[in-house]
Amino acid sequence: MRLTHAAFTFTFVTAITLLSAQAFAHRVWVKPNTTVVSGDQAWITFDAAVANGIFDPDHFAYPLERLNAQGPDGQSVSLQNRATLKYRSVFDLHLQQEGTYRVYSTSHSLMAFWQDKDGNRQMWPGRGETGTKEALLNSVPMDARDLNIVDMSRRVETYVTLGAPGDIAKSDDNKGLWLNFEGHPNDLYTQEPNQLSFYFNNERAEGVSVTLVREGQRYRDTNDSQTFQSDANGNVEITFKHPGMYWLEAQYSDSKANAPVNERRGSYVVVLEVLPL
């Protein structure tokens, strides 16, 4: 069935607002032109997009107002030379302290789906809105048919380093799905095993579905994306076969939510650079 332009626009805006990969199939990424630089200071340029392909901006520019940056000391760093183009957003990060910087976006919202008395599907919240529990109870009929209330979260991030890799400054917001690197995200090499540990709301997340795609996908005849699933401790072991930039997406869902929520969902995306050994 072909969507009208208005229906498609509503679907996209709602999905990007709530940042739910389950509700929207396009890939989100924030990609630096490099991840490790040297010197007393340096500049790194980033692209950010919502696209059909990996690192191929062809759909929507990512909203820069959703992005934040943290320096090695945990303090905020400004995104400079910002510009929103047709299919991608661009900005620079000025690295002036030695160590590792994190560029990230986090989102959390409640969503509800149900059928009204006429059998029409309904969805809440409205366009451009974030769903809170108080607003949910005031806006959604709790006795509606086929009511499904979902606690949805999404995290998108990438890391860059000036000089030697340092400790990663963590956000105070650990809601939803997030990744703990047993090594360091800017110290990845081919042919070496890397253990990644996934958490959901600070608890180890079993059964996380992970997809890994290397840059240059549009120039390959076959889909060589790799898939993994986290074990009982939330761990995934990955050995990168080839150097380059990689897009990693993780998805998680369970039914451990507190009433009136039926389901918890989380999505996590990170862009990584792997160097030849």
Protein Blocks (a to p, Z undefined) as FASTA:
>chain_A
ZZdfklmmmmmmmmmmnopaklpmbdcddddfbfbdcdjbdcddddddddfbehiafkbc
cdfklpccddfkopacddehiacdfkbccdddddfbgcdddddddddddddddddfkopa
cddddehiacdfklmmmmmcfkbghiacddddddddddddehjaddddddfblghjdddd
fbbfklccehiacdddddeehiacehiacddddehklmpfbdcbdcddddfkopacdddf
bgcddddddddddfkbccfbfbdcdddddddddddZZ
